[in-house]
Structure formats: structure tokens, C-alpha cells
Amino acid sequence: MKKYSIIIISLFFPLFLLANISVNDSLLKVLDETIAQRHKYTKIREDKIIDLKKRARSTKRLIDRYNINKEIINQYDSFICDSAEFYINKNLNIAKTLNDPELILENELHLTYIYSLSGLFVEAAVLFDSINFESLPNHFKAWYCWNSVRYYENLKNYVDDNRFSQVYNQKIDYYRNIVMELLWDQSDEFRKEYAFKLQQSEDYEEAIELLTPIFNKQQAGTHGYAMAAMSLAKVYKLENRLKEEQYYLTIAAITDLKLAVKENEALLSLAINVYNQGDTNRAYSYIKVALEDAIYYNARYKNSVIARLQPIIEDTYVKKIEQQQRNLRLYSILISLIVIVLVFALYINYRQVKVISKARKELKDINERLLGLNVKLDEANIVKEKYIGYFMNQCAVYIKKLDDFRKTVNRKIKTGQVESLYKSSTGELEKEIEELCVNFDKAFLKLFPNYIEEFNSLLKPEEYYHKEEDGRLNTELRIFALIRLGITDVSEIAVFLHYSAQTVYNYRSKVKGKSIYDRDQFEEEIKKIGSLK
């Protein structure tokens, strides 16, 4: 009987293998079509976010605005990490205003997750340390542990150094054990964590038996469906079953693209999978899209992971093209005995050389643009880290002043002190404007300490400016400081400095007349002050 079973399996196994390959090829074609339409899916998510922002602006009650912001955060979580972080901070401020400790904790835990995804590992570690784990309710403890597991997994991938991997794996095991103690042992969440433990002990088949029912019960086209497919793909990868891994990776990638998920692990993993199977063209195409998504999402750690893999695939892709070129040359020599065929072959060869030259040029342009984007991103991050926190604090100060003024108005209205109220409401704002300018000057000179020296290098020697005795900027220097920060519209500068637009225009014209450059080039040189080289 056993002998007959072996014969039957040997007869039907090739058919099963061919069927599996056919299914994978069909799915890859669907994926290629989905990639071609990915901008349509991105637009759908962008429109949804715009509608939510409109609802938030028209909402008066803080708790209602908080809940709408949560919806916006859920949309941004896997779409643009900087925007997700921005709205989490907005909700954190609302939670503090409402004096709700649970809401505050909820947003702090969410921030640890976003920091881990975006590669802000230092900031995430500081925030983890600031949370008292023992005092957390069980559901928050589980969330804390899951975020910690994700943190150390991302950190391990980012560092990519065997010297530290063991420490990070120990941390992952530690938090996974804690969360398993908190979960009901019949829940899907527990089974998922247990499946990870089985993978560590190389019990892959048992892990697949646990994860397959979880995948089957997910609704197709949902984020949970993609995540369940990814979990199965990882187990099959450990078993070195590339076809099964490819099947589930493709399902996950298609789902993520249709949901406009930019924090897309599946497509990057699929690029490696098809590369290992010899499909260099698809590998190159998929890793390009994965890099575009990573740049869009602004995941610093994911960019570094892709940067390690892209040159390998790219080099193989270029070598394949070069091999094709060498083959064409060989064919040209072999068929050069026949004049007509030779002419035709030379024509084809010429066309191929043009295509390759264009491809190399496009590849070079892409790399140059990527380098430029990275430099701009570094500068933007410096401005964001040093400036946004400073002026968010200033906004908080002014909100406090407005709140104090509101309380004063309410008190005077109640006591009938209308005349006193009128006098206080007609006071001058010079003090607040002066304070704003002082704070702006301090923050700007801290960010660009050599601003005045570099500014003077653009002027004629006799027109040099000097720092005020109190360390402040004068009006001309302040106007061009705003231009250096990207505020070029005259009306916006006028509003910030409380001048008329004509006054700002006159100052700009006056300074441009002192420059060693022509008027148009002068402002471009201003924007380069303090730039990263």
C-alpha cells in the first residue's frame, strides 16, 4: 500500500507544483496591475483624510474633535508617519486639557509605536522609560509590550549587527512572554504570539496550523487579512518554501497597495523572494515601489534597510542588461556573413544601446534626486526638531494668555465692568509683538548661528550688517530669515511682522540693491544659508 502511495504522489506532485506556479503567476500579474493603479488608491485615502480634517475643524466640543483626530491618526498610521505623529500630539494636548490620564496614556503609547516605525528610536526609548509599566491597566500593559516587541524588531533590522541581535531577541522574548501571560489562551492574539514562539523552536508546521485558521477567518481586502498573510509568509520563509512564501506575500502586497498602506513590508519582502527565484525584473520593479512608499511614509529605518538591499538587486539588474547587450553583439558577429541580416542586427543593437543608455540616465537621475531628497529631509528634520518644539511651547504660552484674557472678560461681564473691559480690550499689542520677534530671533540664530556672517557674504563690503547689542536681528535680517525658512510670500511676512505688504516689499528691494548678485539670484542664495553640504 505504501508503495502505491509513493507512486501516486510521484505522479501527481508535478501537477500540483505546476498548479501552484500558475496561481502565483496569476497573482503576480494582479499585483503588477495594482502597482500601475496605486496612485488611484492613494488619492482615495487622501480624500478621506481631507473629509475628516474638515469635520474636525467644524467641531466645537474637545472630546468630539479628539475622536475625529483618532480617525485621522488611524488613516495616517500606515500612510505618513510625520502626520500621524502631529495628530497624536494634538490629541495629547486635548487629553491634557481634558485632564484625562487614560487618554494621555493612550496617546503616549501610540507615540512609542509611531516613533518605532519612523526610526526615532531614541525618542521612543525615552517615552517607554517615562511610562510606569506596573501601574498600567492590563489592556495598556499588552499594548506597551506589543509596541516594545515592534520597537526591538525594527531596531534589530535597522542596526543589522549580529553583536546586538542576541540582546534585542532577548528583549523581544521578554515582552512577548509578558503579553502572553496577559492574553486569554484561546484568543487569536495569544495564538499569534505562540506561533512566534514555535518558529523560534523551529516547529514550523505547528505554527502554520495555528496561523492558517486565523488567516482564513479574515475578511479579504482588510488590513487584518494582509497582516495574517504576512505572518504565514514569514513561517514559509523560515522553512525555505519560496513558492508558498511568494503566494502569501503577494496577497499581502496587493491588499496593502489597495488600502494605500505606505508602511509596506510585504512588497519589500516579495522583491527579495522573486530575486532569489531569479526574477530580476520584478525584483527591481518591486523594490523601486517599496522605496517610493518608504520615502512617502518617511520611515527612516525602512529607508536604511532598503538601501542595503537595493544595490544588490540593482547590480544584478544592470548586469542582466549588460549581458543582453553582450549577447546582441555576439549575435551581430555571428550573422554578419549575410549583409541584409547584418544591417537588421546592427539596427536592433543600436536601438538596444539607446534604451540601455536611457535606462542608465534615468537610473542616475533617480539616484541624484534621491540624494537631494535625503539632504532636504535632513534639513527639514533639523528645522522640525529645533523649531517646532520651541514654537509649540510659544503657542501654549499664548493660549494661556488668551485663556486668562477670556476669564477676565467673563468676570468683568458678570460684574458689569463694561468700561474697564473696553479699556483692557483696546490695549496695544506691541509688547506681545516684541516678545514674538525676540523669541523668533533667538530660535533662528540658534538654528543658524552663522546667519549674519553668511548673509554679509552676499553683500558689498560697505553694506555689511552687524548683530544688535542685545543679540537680536534688525528688520531687514528678520525678513530674510523668514525667507530662509521658506516663507516667501510678502503678505505672509507682513502678517508675521505686523507691517504692511508695501513696507516689507520696500525692505526687500533695499537689501537686494546692496547685493553682489542680481535680484533673482540673491534670494536663491539666501535659501542656501546654513544648508547641509
C-alpha positions as CSV (number, residue, x, y, z in Angstrom):
1,M,0.0,0.0,0.0
2,K,2.8,2.3,0.9
3,K,4.5,1.5,-2.4
4,Y,1.3,2.5,-4.3
5,S,1.0,5.8,-2.3
6,I,4.6,6.8,-3.3
7,I,3.8,6.1,-6.9
8,I,0.6,8.1,-6.9
9,I,2.4,11.1,-5.1
10,S,5.2,10.9,-7.6
11,L,2.7,11.1,-10.5
12,F,0.6,13.9,-9.2
13,F,3.2,16.1,-7.4
14,P,4.4,17.7,-10.7
15,L,0.8,18.6,-11.5
16,F,0.4,20.2,-8.0
17,L,3.7,22.1,-8.5
18,L,2.6,23.4,-11.9
19,A,-0.8,24.5,-10.4
20,N,0.9,26.3,-7.6
21,I,3.2,28.1,-10.0
22,S,0.2,29.1,-12.2
23,V,-1.6,30.6,-9.2
24,N,1.4,32.6,-8.2
25,D,2.0,33.9,-11.7
26,S,-1.7,35.0,-11.9
27,L,-1.4,36.7,-8.6
28,L,1.8,38.5,-9.6
29,K,0.0,39.8,-12.7
30,V,-2.8,41.2,-10.5
31,L,-0.1,42.8,-8.3
32,D,1.6,44.4,-11.3
33,E,-1.8,45.8,-12.4
34,T,-2.4,47.1,-8.8
35,I,1.0,48.8,-8.8
36,A,0.1,50.6,-12.0
37,Q,-3.0,51.9,-10.3
38,R,-1.5,52.6,-6.9
39,H,-1.9,56.4,-7.3
40,K,-5.6,56.0,-7.6
41,Y,-5.7,54.2,-4.2
42,T,-3.5,56.9,-2.7
43,K,-6.0,59.5,-3.8
44,I,-8.9,57.7,-2.2
45,R,-7.1,57.7,1.1
46,E,-6.1,61.4,0.8
47,D,-9.7,62.4,0.0
48,K,-10.9,60.5,3.1
49,I,-8.3,62.3,5.3
50,I,-9.4,65.7,3.8
51,D,-13.0,65.0,4.7
52,L,-12.0,64.0,8.3
53,K,-10.0,67.2,8.7
54,K,-13.0,69.3,7.5
55,R,-15.1,67.6,10.2
56,A,-12.5,68.2,12.8
57,R,-12.3,72.0,12.0
58,S,-16.1,72.3,12.2
59,T,-16.3,70.5,15.6
60,K,-16.6,72.6,18.8
61,R,-16.5,70.1,21.6
62,L,-13.0,68.9,22.5
63,I,-14.0,65.3,23.0
64,D,-15.6,65.2,19.6
65,R,-12.6,66.7,18.0
66,Y,-10.4,64.2,19.8
67,N,-12.4,61.3,18.4
68,I,-12.3,62.6,14.8
69,N,-8.5,63.1,15.3
70,K,-8.3,59.5,16.3
71,E,-9.8,58.6,12.9
72,I,-7.3,60.8,11.2
73,I,-4.5,59.2,13.1
74,N,-5.7,55.7,12.1
75,Q,-5.6,56.9,8.5
76,Y,-2.1,58.3,8.8
77,D,-0.6,55.4,10.9
78,S,0.4,53.4,7.9
79,F,0.3,56.3,5.4
80,I,2.5,59.3,6.6
81,C,4.2,58.8,9.9
82,D,5.0,62.5,10.5
83,S,1.4,63.5,10.1
84,A,0.3,60.6,12.4
85,E,2.8,62.0,15.0
86,F,1.4,65.5,14.5
87,Y,-2.2,64.5,15.2
88,I,-1.2,62.2,18.1
89,N,0.4,65.3,19.7
90,K,-2.7,67.3,19.0
91,N,-4.8,64.7,20.8
92,L,-2.2,64.5,23.6
93,N,-2.8,68.3,24.1
94,I,-6.5,67.8,24.1
95,A,-6.2,64.9,26.6
96,K,-4.1,67.2,28.9
97,T,-6.7,69.9,28.6
98,L,-9.5,67.4,29.5
99,N,-7.2,66.2,32.3
100,D,-7.9,62.6,31.4
101,P,-5.0,60.4,32.4
102,E,-6.2,57.4,30.4
103,L,-6.4,59.4,27.2
104,I,-2.9,60.9,27.9
105,L,-1.5,57.4,28.3
106,E,-3.3,56.2,25.2
107,N,-1.6,58.8,23.1
108,E,1.9,58.3,24.7
109,L,1.7,54.6,23.9
110,H,0.6,55.5,20.3
111,L,3.6,57.8,20.0
112,T,6.0,55.0,21.0
113,Y,4.6,52.9,18.1
114,I,5.0,55.8,15.6
115,Y,8.5,56.6,16.8
116,S,9.5,52.9,16.4
117,L,8.1,52.9,12.8
118,S,9.7,56.1,11.8
119,G,13.1,55.3,13.1
120,L,13.1,57.7,16.1
121,F,14.4,55.0,18.4
122,V,16.0,57.4,21.0
123,E,12.7,59.3,21.3
124,A,10.8,56.0,21.6
125,A,13.1,54.7,24.3
126,V,12.8,57.9,26.4
127,L,9.0,57.7,26.1
128,F,8.9,54.0,27.1
129,D,11.1,54.8,30.2
130,S,8.7,57.6,31.2
131,I,5.7,55.2,31.4
132,N,5.3,53.3,34.7
133,F,4.5,49.8,33.4
134,E,3.4,48.4,36.7
135,S,0.7,51.0,37.2
136,L,-0.9,50.3,33.8
137,P,-4.2,48.5,33.3
138,N,-3.9,45.1,31.6
139,H,-5.0,46.2,28.2
140,F,-2.4,49.0,28.3
141,K,0.2,46.6,29.5
142,A,-0.4,44.4,26.5
143,W,-0.2,47.4,24.2
144,Y,3.0,48.5,25.9
145,C,4.5,45.0,25.3
146,W,3.4,44.8,21.7
147,N,4.9,48.2,21.0
148,S,8.1,47.1,22.7
149,V,8.3,44.0,20.6
150,R,7.9,46.1,17.4
151,Y,10.5,48.6,18.7
152,Y,13.2,45.9,19.2
153,E,12.3,44.1,15.9
154,N,12.7,47.4,14.0
155,L,15.9,48.3,15.9
156,K,17.4,44.9,15.1
157,N,16.6,45.4,11.4
158,Y,17.9,48.9,11.4
159,V,21.2,48.1,13.2
160,D,21.7,44.8,11.3
161,D,24.6,43.8,13.5
162,N,25.0,40.3,15.0
163,R,26.8,41.7,18.0
164,F,23.5,43.2,19.2
165,S,20.9,40.9,17.7
166,Q,21.0,38.5,20.7
167,V,20.3,41.3,23.1
168,Y,17.4,42.5,21.0
169,N,16.0,39.0,20.6
170,Q,16.1,38.6,24.4
171,K,14.1,41.8,24.8
172,I,11.6,40.6,22.2
173,D,11.2,37.3,24.0
174,Y,10.8,39.0,27.4
175,Y,8.0,41.3,26.3
176,R,6.3,38.5,24.2
177,N,6.2,36.3,27.3
178,I,4.6,39.1,29.4
179,V,1.9,39.8,26.8
180,M,1.1,36.0,26.5
181,E,0.5,35.9,30.3
182,L,-2.0,38.8,29.9
183,L,-3.9,37.2,27.0
184,W,-6.6,34.6,27.1
185,D,-5.1,31.3,25.8
186,Q,-7.9,30.7,23.4
187,S,-7.7,34.1,21.7
188,D,-6.3,34.7,18.2
189,E,-3.8,37.2,19.7
190,F,-2.4,34.5,22.0
191,R,-2.2,32.0,19.1
192,K,-0.3,34.5,17.1
193,E,2.3,35.1,19.8
194,Y,2.5,31.3,20.5
195,A,3.1,30.8,16.8
196,F,6.1,33.2,17.0
197,K,7.5,31.1,19.9
198,L,7.0,27.9,17.8
199,Q,9.0,29.5,15.0
200,Q,11.9,30.1,17.4
201,S,12.0,26.4,18.3
202,E,11.7,25.5,14.6
203,D,8.2,23.9,15.0
204,Y,7.2,25.4,11.7
205,E,4.3,23.0,10.8
206,E,2.6,23.6,14.1
207,A,3.0,27.3,13.7
208,I,1.3,27.1,10.2
209,E,-1.5,25.0,11.8
210,L,-2.2,27.8,14.2
211,L,-1.9,30.7,11.8
212,T,-3.8,29.3,8.8
213,P,-7.3,29.3,10.6
214,I,-6.6,32.9,11.7
215,F,-5.9,33.9,8.0
216,N,-9.0,32.0,6.7
217,K,-11.3,33.9,9.1
218,Q,-10.1,37.3,8.0
219,Q,-12.2,39.4,5.5
220,A,-10.4,39.7,2.2
221,G,-9.2,43.2,1.4
222,T,-8.7,44.3,5.1
223,H,-5.6,45.2,6.9
224,G,-6.0,42.2,9.2
225,Y,-6.1,40.0,6.0
226,A,-2.8,41.4,4.9
227,M,-1.2,41.0,8.3
228,A,-2.4,37.4,8.6
229,A,-0.9,36.6,5.2
230,M,2.4,38.2,6.2
231,S,2.6,36.0,9.3
232,L,2.2,32.9,7.2
233,A,4.7,34.1,4.6
234,K,7.3,34.6,7.4
235,V,6.9,31.0,8.5
236,Y,7.2,29.6,5.0
237,K,10.3,31.7,4.5
238,L,11.9,30.1,7.6
239,E,11.0,26.7,6.0
240,N,12.6,27.9,2.7
241,R,9.4,27.1,0.9
242,L,9.7,30.0,-1.6
243,K,6.5,29.4,-3.6
244,E,4.2,29.3,-0.6
245,E,6.0,32.4,0.8
246,Q,5.5,34.2,-2.5
247,Y,1.8,33.3,-2.6
248,Y,1.1,34.9,0.8
249,L,3.5,37.8,0.3
250,T,1.7,38.6,-3.0
251,I,-1.7,38.6,-1.3
252,A,-0.4,40.9,1.4
253,A,1.2,43.3,-1.1
254,I,-1.9,43.5,-3.2
255,T,-4.1,44.2,-0.1
256,D,-1.6,46.9,1.2
257,L,-1.5,48.7,-2.2
258,K,-5.3,48.8,-2.5
259,L,-5.5,50.1,1.1
260,A,-2.8,52.7,0.2
261,V,-0.6,51.3,3.1
262,K,2.8,53.0,2.6
263,E,4.4,51.2,5.6
264,N,4.5,48.2,3.3
265,E,6.7,45.3,4.4
266,A,5.2,42.8,2.0
267,L,6.4,44.4,-1.2
268,L,10.0,44.6,0.0
269,S,9.9,41.0,1.2
270,L,8.4,40.0,-2.2
271,A,11.2,41.8,-4.1
272,I,13.7,39.6,-2.2
273,N,11.7,36.5,-2.8
274,V,11.4,36.9,-6.6
275,Y,15.0,38.0,-6.7
276,N,16.1,34.7,-5.0
277,Q,14.0,32.9,-7.6
278,G,15.7,34.6,-10.5
279,D,13.0,37.1,-11.5
280,T,15.3,40.2,-11.5
281,N,13.0,42.4,-13.5
282,R,10.1,42.1,-11.0
283,A,12.6,42.4,-8.0
284,Y,13.9,45.6,-9.4
285,S,10.4,47.0,-10.1
286,Y,9.1,46.0,-6.6
287,I,12.0,47.4,-4.7
288,K,11.6,50.7,-6.5
289,V,8.0,51.0,-5.5
290,A,8.9,49.9,-1.9
291,L,11.5,52.7,-1.8
292,E,9.0,55.3,-3.1
293,D,6.5,54.2,-0.4
294,A,9.2,54.4,2.3
295,I,10.1,57.9,1.2
296,Y,6.4,58.8,1.2
297,Y,5.9,57.4,4.6
298,N,9.2,58.9,5.8
299,A,10.3,55.8,7.6
300,R,14.0,56.4,8.3
301,Y,14.8,52.9,9.4
302,K,13.0,51.3,6.4
303,N,15.0,53.6,4.0
304,S,18.2,52.2,5.5
305,V,17.0,48.6,5.2
306,I,16.1,49.2,1.5
307,A,19.4,51.0,0.9
308,R,21.2,47.8,1.9
309,L,19.2,45.6,-0.5
310,Q,18.7,47.9,-3.5
311,P,22.3,48.0,-4.7
312,I,22.4,44.1,-4.8
313,I,19.2,43.9,-6.9
314,E,20.1,46.9,-9.0
315,D,23.6,45.5,-9.7
316,T,22.1,42.2,-10.9
317,Y,19.5,44.1,-13.0
318,V,22.3,46.1,-14.7
319,K,24.4,43.0,-15.2
320,K,21.5,41.3,-16.8
321,I,21.0,44.2,-19.2
322,E,24.8,44.3,-19.9
323,Q,24.7,40.5,-20.6
324,Q,21.8,41.1,-23.0
325,Q,23.9,43.7,-24.7
326,R,26.9,41.3,-25.0
327,N,24.6,38.7,-26.4
328,L,23.4,41.1,-29.1
329,R,26.9,41.9,-30.0
330,L,27.7,38.2,-30.3
331,Y,24.7,37.7,-32.5
332,S,25.7,40.6,-34.7
333,I,29.1,39.0,-35.3
334,L,27.7,35.5,-36.0
335,I,25.1,36.7,-38.6
336,S,27.4,39.4,-40.1
337,L,28.0,37.0,-43.1
338,I,24.6,37.9,-44.5
339,V,24.5,41.6,-45.4
340,I,20.8,42.1,-45.0
341,V,20.6,40.3,-41.7
342,L,23.7,42.2,-40.5
343,V,22.1,45.5,-41.2
344,F,19.0,44.5,-39.4
345,A,21.0,43.2,-36.5
346,L,23.0,46.4,-36.2
347,Y,19.8,48.4,-36.2
348,I,18.4,46.3,-33.4
349,N,21.7,46.6,-31.5
350,Y,21.7,50.4,-31.9
351,R,18.1,50.6,-30.6
352,Q,19.1,48.4,-27.6
353,V,22.1,50.6,-26.8
354,K,19.9,53.7,-26.9
355,V,17.4,52.0,-24.5
356,I,20.2,51.0,-22.1
357,S,21.7,54.4,-22.2
358,K,18.3,56.0,-21.4
359,A,17.8,53.5,-18.6
360,R,21.2,54.3,-17.1
361,K,20.5,58.0,-17.4
362,E,17.1,57.6,-15.7
363,L,18.7,55.5,-13.0
364,K,21.4,58.2,-12.4
365,D,18.7,60.9,-12.3
366,I,16.7,58.8,-9.8
367,N,19.8,58.4,-7.6
368,E,20.6,62.1,-7.8
369,R,17.0,63.1,-6.9
370,L,17.1,60.6,-4.0
371,L,20.3,62.2,-2.7
372,G,18.8,65.6,-3.0
373,L,15.6,64.5,-1.2
374,N,17.7,63.0,1.6
375,V,19.6,66.2,2.1
376,K,16.4,68.2,2.1
377,L,14.8,65.7,4.5
378,D,17.8,66.0,6.9
379,E,17.5,69.8,6.8
380,A,13.7,69.6,7.3
381,N,14.2,67.3,10.3
382,I,16.7,69.7,11.9
383,V,14.2,72.6,11.5
384,K,11.4,70.4,12.7
385,E,13.2,69.2,15.8
386,K,14.7,72.5,16.9
387,Y,11.9,74.8,15.8
388,I,8.5,73.1,16.1
389,G,9.0,72.2,19.8
390,Y,10.1,75.8,20.5
391,F,7.1,77.4,18.9
392,M,4.6,74.8,20.1
393,N,5.7,76.0,23.6
394,Q,5.1,79.6,22.5
395,C,1.7,78.7,21.2
396,A,0.9,77.1,24.6
397,V,2.0,80.4,26.3
398,Y,-0.3,82.5,24.0
399,I,-3.1,80.0,24.5
400,K,-2.7,80.5,28.3
401,K,-2.7,84.3,27.8
402,L,-5.9,84.1,25.7
403,D,-7.5,81.8,28.4
404,D,-6.6,84.3,31.1
405,F,-8.0,87.2,29.0
406,R,-11.2,85.1,28.4
407,K,-11.6,84.6,32.2
408,T,-11.0,88.3,32.8
409,V,-13.7,89.2,30.2
410,N,-16.2,86.7,31.7
411,R,-15.6,88.1,35.2
412,K,-16.0,91.7,34.1
413,I,-19.1,91.0,32.1
414,K,-20.6,89.2,35.1
415,T,-19.8,92.2,37.4
416,G,-20.9,94.8,34.8
417,Q,-17.4,96.4,34.4
418,V,-18.0,97.2,30.8
419,E,-15.9,100.3,30.8
420,S,-13.0,98.5,32.3
421,L,-13.4,95.7,29.8
422,Y,-13.4,98.2,26.9
423,K,-10.1,99.8,28.2
424,S,-8.4,96.4,28.6
425,S,-9.6,95.2,25.1
426,T,-8.2,98.3,23.3
427,G,-4.7,98.0,24.7
428,E,-1.7,97.9,22.3
429,L,-0.1,94.6,21.3
430,E,3.4,96.0,21.0
431,K,4.7,94.0,23.9
432,E,3.4,90.7,22.5
433,I,4.8,91.5,19.0
434,E,8.1,92.5,20.5
435,E,8.2,89.2,22.6
436,L,7.4,87.2,19.4
437,C,10.2,88.8,17.5
438,V,12.7,88.3,20.4
439,N,11.7,84.6,20.6
440,F,11.9,84.2,16.8
441,D,15.4,85.8,16.7
442,K,16.7,83.5,19.5
443,A,15.3,80.4,17.9
444,F,16.5,81.3,14.4
445,L,20.1,82.2,15.5
446,K,20.3,79.0,17.5
447,L,19.3,77.1,14.3
448,F,21.6,79.2,12.0
449,P,24.4,80.6,14.3
450,N,26.4,81.9,11.3
451,Y,23.4,83.5,9.6
452,I,24.6,87.1,9.8
453,E,28.2,86.2,8.6
454,E,26.8,84.2,5.6
455,F,24.2,86.9,4.9
456,N,27.0,89.5,4.8
457,S,29.0,87.4,2.3
458,L,26.2,88.1,-0.2
459,L,26.5,91.9,0.2
460,K,29.0,94.5,-0.8
461,P,31.6,95.0,2.0
462,E,30.4,98.6,2.8
463,E,26.8,97.3,3.3
464,Y,27.5,94.6,5.9
465,Y,25.1,94.2,8.8
466,H,26.0,93.7,12.5
467,K,24.2,92.0,15.3
468,E,22.3,94.3,17.6
469,E,23.8,94.8,21.1
470,D,21.1,92.7,22.7
471,G,21.8,89.8,20.2
472,R,18.7,90.4,18.1
473,L,18.2,90.8,14.3
474,N,17.2,94.0,12.7
475,T,14.1,94.2,10.5
476,E,15.9,93.5,7.2
477,L,17.7,90.5,8.6
478,R,14.5,89.2,10.1
479,I,12.6,89.5,6.8
480,F,15.2,87.4,5.0
481,A,15.4,84.9,8.0
482,L,11.7,84.2,7.2
483,I,12.6,83.8,3.5
484,R,15.3,81.3,4.5
485,L,12.7,79.3,6.4
486,G,10.6,79.1,3.2
487,I,8.1,81.9,3.8
488,T,8.5,83.9,0.6
489,D,5.0,85.4,0.2
490,V,5.2,89.2,1.0
491,S,1.7,89.2,2.6
492,E,2.6,86.3,5.0
493,I,5.8,88.0,6.1
494,A,3.8,91.2,6.6
495,V,1.3,89.4,8.8
496,F,4.0,87.8,10.9
497,L,5.9,91.1,11.5
498,H,2.8,93.3,11.6
499,Y,4.0,95.5,8.8
500,S,2.2,96.5,5.6
501,A,3.0,94.5,2.5
502,Q,4.4,97.6,0.9
503,T,6.8,98.1,3.8
504,V,8.1,94.5,3.5
505,Y,8.5,95.0,-0.3
506,N,10.5,98.2,0.3
507,Y,12.8,96.5,2.8
508,R,13.4,93.6,0.4
509,S,14.2,95.9,-2.5
510,K,16.5,98.0,-0.4
511,V,18.6,94.9,0.7
512,K,18.7,93.5,-2.8
513,G,20.2,96.7,-4.0
514,K,23.2,96.1,-1.7
515,S,23.8,92.6,-3.0
516,I,26.7,91.4,-5.2
517,Y,24.2,89.1,-7.0
518,D,21.3,90.1,-9.3
519,R,17.9,90.4,-7.6
520,D,16.5,86.9,-8.5
521,Q,19.7,85.0,-7.7
522,F,20.0,86.8,-4.3
523,E,17.0,85.1,-2.8
524,E,18.1,81.7,-4.1
525,E,21.5,82.3,-2.3
526,I,19.6,83.3,0.9
527,K,17.8,79.9,0.8
528,K,21.2,78.1,0.8
529,I,22.4,79.7,4.1
530,G,23.2,77.1,6.7
531,S,22.4,74.2,4.2
532,L,23.9,70.8,4.7
533,K,26.7,70.2,2.2
